[in-house]
Amino acid sequence: MIQVDISNVWGQISLPDLLSLEKEVFDAHMTLSEGTGAGSGYLGWLDLPAREPTEEIQRVRQAAEQIRFDSDVLVVVGIGGSYLGPRAAIELLQGSHHNIQKGKGDPQIFFAGNSLSTRQWNELQKLLEGKDFSIVIISKSGTTTEPAIAARALRWMLERRYGSDEARRRIYAVTDPTDGALRQMAAEEGWETFVIPPNVGGRYSVLTPVGLLPMAVAGIDIMEVMNGAMDAKESYDLRSFENPVWLYAAVRNLLYRSGKAIELLESFEPDFRSFGAWWQQLFGESEGKDGKGIFPACAELTTDLHSLGQLIQQGQRNLFETMIRFTPPAQKYTIVSDYKDLDGLNYLAGKTLDFVDEQAYLGTLAAHADGGVPVICVDCGELNPRKVGELFYFFQLSCGISAYILGVNPFNQPGVELYKRNMLCLLGKPGYEQ
Ligand code: PA5
């Protein structure tokens, strides 16, 4: 189980505060599990975890094997909830440099359609030169502009390179089972398709083929991910403050009510960066509405202690931190002794890098607690595919409960739709003139 330690928030909130929230947390959890709240048509993610591969998961694994066999590169096209989850899992488990020295058998994975940057597109075109590649187009609506533009361009590249029959075999679509332009196009062109269930919203879709197909192509054991999510579904159903999900959801709401409007999610693992981006979308889109919401920000430690540390320690007292820790890896690095000791580091000779990291963590915790910054500590244990599945479910469940405590619908995103509509109007898309 993931451990949530709230001993460093007591200066800001009290035990009676926490206990007085118990009924609200209980009610929020009930609202979610019984499907009686706002957005209850989007609760399909609660039941996605599985112990045994479903038929869809079997097909995902077969498609992944085919891509691993015939492609040097897989390009994953998507944005927002149709992009951040797979990237989070792949980078957390394989590192942000996971593409180096890869090719057929264990393909490189690039992401496209998540911006409108011409520079990024030019770079991708170069990266694909002389490489065999396949694409996975992910879009629930099938009409989002950024991935649609990238998908069209990549489809044309494939057709020019391989001819239409071979191109068709190299295109996979992950979309709604019946609706949208992508579903229609896939049917017409004969692409292999996978389903995003209609009752699962984008930011809760990582345990569907949205996340599972790219993860499987990266060589991640997706049944381990699903089993980790299932572990979480079972253990975090507990209705008491012994449930770390309850503690996290309750404490962040109490801190918000006491004026802490920013949550800074921090990890001491640089490869957690994309997971942080997934978490930002999950909480930002789920809670930021009706004039409410905790601003979800991310920082990397110790890196950002040398940039944001000053502000955290002594800036406006409007933030709290959530620090993510993993058990250090088995392979250690031990600091060596140097006979000249010009850098003065011999006092650390014989100590491991993990030991130094641990002292940095404890030192930061103490300094920030002294500076009046509440810190929620999340100890995740070993980092492996099972843990990643558990983490996804842990945060999704925490988010659903937390948003209901806040009094908002966790499953809509009316603000995102507004930007899309304005952009389409400016671009002159037929039907969006007003
Ligand atoms: O969470 C969401 O709903 C959004 O971030 C969407 O995932 C994002 O806008 C992409 O939408 P679509 O999958 O329809 O292309």
Residues whose N, C-alpha, C, O or C-beta is under 5 A from the ligand:
A	BS01	PA5	I79 G80 G81 S82 I138 S139 K140 S141 G142 T144 G202 R203
